[in-house]
Amino acid sequence: MKRIGLLSDTHHFLDPAIAAHFKDCDEIWHAGDFGHINLVQDLEKMKPLKGVYGNIDDANIRNIFPEQLVFTCEKVKVMMRHIGGSPPKYNPATKKELLQHQPQLFICGHSHILKIMYDESIQCLYINPGAAGKQGWHKVRTIVRFTIDEDNIKDCEVIELGKR
């Protein structure tokens, strides 16, 4: 069983409250737009970190993280990329990758719109944790916590960090 702390679109800002919210997590996953390498280092001090780079991330971050990550956590195949669209309107590149990899869990960021839904058409849970940073047009900063237990994704929690 793995407890996951998920965030995206920090844009150079790491809310100190995130450490407390993720203290019982086994891993932190970041869906892109870290903003600065120092933020990556701060997250790595908390827990093991998986992530993808976002459109604002520079070469320092792009040298560490890929554009897309496909991996297995417990018995769940996960696909993560920063820019993906959302069900049923994925962008063409993402749609192609989703059909090729057939993950049970797809994670993306970019839109700053918190959205968690099951996409029946591809039998995949979609999670966009919204934006944890202060830049962008979102009104409330959000992160997500959930558990993967064997092939079961459960105990999903949305955490509001306050106004942007």
C-alpha positions as CSV (number, residue, x, y, z in Angstrom):
1,M,0.0,0.0,0.0
2,K,1.3,3.5,-1.0
3,R,0.0,6.8,0.2
4,I,0.6,9.5,-2.5
5,G,0.8,13.3,-2.1
6,L,0.0,14.9,-5.5
7,L,0.5,18.5,-6.6
8,S,1.1,20.5,-9.7
9,D,1.7,24.0,-10.9
10,T,3.7,25.3,-7.9
11,H,5.3,28.0,-10.1
12,H,8.2,28.7,-7.7
13,F,6.0,28.6,-4.6
14,L,6.0,25.8,-2.1
15,D,3.4,26.4,0.7
16,P,5.0,25.3,4.0
17,A,1.7,23.6,4.9
18,I,2.4,20.9,2.2
19,A,5.0,19.2,4.4
20,A,2.4,18.6,7.1
21,H,-0.2,17.4,4.6
22,F,2.2,15.0,3.0
23,K,4.0,13.8,6.2
24,D,2.2,10.4,6.2
25,C,2.7,9.9,2.4
26,D,5.2,7.5,1.0
27,E,5.8,9.4,-2.2
28,I,5.2,12.9,-3.7
29,W,4.2,13.2,-7.3
30,H,4.4,16.5,-9.1
31,A,2.6,17.0,-12.4
32,G,4.8,19.8,-13.8
33,D,5.5,23.5,-13.6
34,F,7.8,23.3,-10.6
35,G,9.1,26.7,-11.4
36,H,12.6,26.4,-9.8
37,I,15.1,23.7,-9.0
38,N,15.1,24.7,-5.4
39,L,11.5,23.7,-5.1
40,V,12.4,20.2,-6.5
41,Q,15.1,20.0,-3.8
42,D,12.7,21.0,-1.1
43,L,10.2,18.3,-2.1
44,E,12.9,15.7,-2.3
45,K,13.9,16.4,1.3
46,M,10.3,15.5,2.3
47,K,9.7,12.2,0.5
48,P,10.8,10.3,-2.7
49,L,9.7,12.4,-5.6
50,K,8.3,11.5,-9.1
51,G,7.4,14.1,-11.6
52,V,7.3,15.5,-15.1
53,Y,8.4,18.8,-16.4
54,G,5.9,21.5,-17.3
55,N,5.9,24.2,-19.9
56,I,7.5,26.9,-17.6
57,D,10.2,24.6,-16.3
58,D,13.8,25.3,-17.4
59,A,16.6,23.0,-18.6
60,N,17.7,22.3,-15.0
61,I,14.3,20.7,-14.3
62,R,13.9,19.2,-17.8
63,N,17.3,17.4,-17.3
64,I,15.8,15.6,-14.2
65,F,12.2,14.9,-15.2
66,P,10.7,13.7,-18.5
67,E,7.8,15.1,-20.4
68,Q,5.9,11.9,-19.7
69,L,6.2,9.2,-17.1
70,V,4.6,5.8,-17.3
71,F,5.2,3.5,-14.3
72,T,3.5,1.0,-12.1
73,C,2.6,1.8,-8.4
74,E,1.5,-1.3,-6.6
75,K,-0.6,-3.0,-9.4
76,V,-1.8,0.3,-11.0
77,K,-0.4,1.5,-14.2
78,V,0.1,5.3,-14.0
79,M,0.7,7.8,-16.8
80,M,1.7,11.4,-15.9
81,R,2.3,14.4,-18.2
82,H,1.8,18.1,-17.6
83,I,-0.4,19.1,-20.5
84,G,-3.1,16.5,-21.2
85,G,-6.5,18.1,-21.5
86,S,-9.3,16.4,-19.7
87,P,-12.0,13.8,-20.4
88,P,-13.3,13.5,-23.0
89,K,-11.2,16.2,-24.7
90,Y,-7.6,15.1,-24.3
91,N,-5.1,16.8,-26.5
92,P,-4.2,14.7,-29.6
93,A,-0.7,13.7,-28.3
94,T,-2.1,12.7,-24.9
95,K,-5.0,10.7,-26.5
96,K,-2.5,8.8,-28.5
97,E,-0.4,8.0,-25.5
98,L,-3.4,7.0,-23.4
99,L,-4.5,4.6,-26.0
100,Q,-1.0,3.1,-26.4
101,H,-0.2,2.7,-22.7
102,Q,-3.8,2.1,-21.3
103,P,-3.1,3.3,-17.8
104,Q,-5.6,2.8,-14.9
105,L,-4.6,6.3,-13.6
106,F,-3.8,9.4,-15.7
107,I,-2.4,12.5,-13.9
108,C,-1.8,15.9,-15.4
109,G,-1.7,19.5,-14.5
110,H,-1.4,22.7,-16.5
111,S,-5.0,23.9,-16.5
112,H,-5.0,24.9,-12.8
113,I,-8.4,23.3,-12.6
114,L,-8.9,20.6,-9.9
115,K,-10.7,17.7,-11.5
116,I,-11.1,14.1,-10.5
117,M,-13.3,11.8,-12.6
118,Y,-13.4,8.3,-14.0
119,D,-13.2,8.2,-17.8
120,E,-15.4,5.3,-18.7
121,S,-14.4,5.4,-22.4
122,I,-10.8,4.4,-21.6
123,Q,-11.4,2.9,-18.2
124,C,-9.1,5.2,-16.4
125,L,-9.2,7.5,-13.4
126,Y,-8.3,11.1,-14.3
127,I,-6.7,13.4,-11.7
128,N,-5.7,17.0,-12.1
129,P,-4.8,18.3,-8.6
130,G,-5.3,21.9,-9.6
131,A,-2.6,24.4,-8.8
132,A,-0.6,24.6,-5.5
133,G,1.2,27.8,-6.5
134,K,0.2,31.5,-6.4
135,Q,0.5,32.3,-10.1
136,G,-2.4,31.7,-12.5
137,W,-6.1,32.5,-12.6
138,H,-7.2,29.8,-10.1
139,K,-8.8,31.3,-6.9
140,V,-7.9,28.5,-4.4
141,R,-4.7,26.5,-4.2
142,T,-5.2,22.8,-4.0
143,I,-3.3,19.5,-3.6
144,V,-4.6,15.9,-3.5
145,R,-3.8,12.8,-1.3
146,F,-4.8,9.3,-2.1
147,T,-3.8,5.7,-1.5
148,I,-3.0,2.9,-4.0
149,D,-3.5,-0.5,-2.5
150,E,-2.8,-3.3,-4.9
151,D,-5.1,-2.4,-7.8
152,N,-7.4,-0.2,-5.8
153,I,-7.1,3.6,-5.9
154,K,-8.9,4.9,-2.7
155,D,-9.1,7.4,0.1
156,C,-8.8,10.4,-2.2
157,E,-8.8,13.7,-0.4
158,V,-8.7,17.2,-1.9
159,I,-6.9,19.7,0.3
160,E,-7.4,23.4,0.0
161,L,-4.3,25.5,0.9
162,G,-6.1,28.8,0.8
163,K,-6.6,31.6,-1.7
164,R,-4.1,32.3,-4.4
